[in-house]
């Protein structure tokens, strides 16, 4: 059975590449019983989405003050 260290490594890897069937099953099995790793994965997915949005130019909020408004 996968431990938390292995699960967090797989959570990180799945942001970079498609997991193998064995990795995917192991991770999903671990996540069913470990809420800590489940929360870590959700946070990783959220960060990944935010970084992608920023890289695509969608990262700045319309409500964020720009430099001239702060001066």
PyMOL commands that set and color helices and strands:
alter all, ss='L'
color gray80, all
select helices_A, chain A and resi 4-16+21-33+35-55+67-70
alter helices_A, ss='H'
color red, helices_A
deselect
rebuild
show_as cartoon
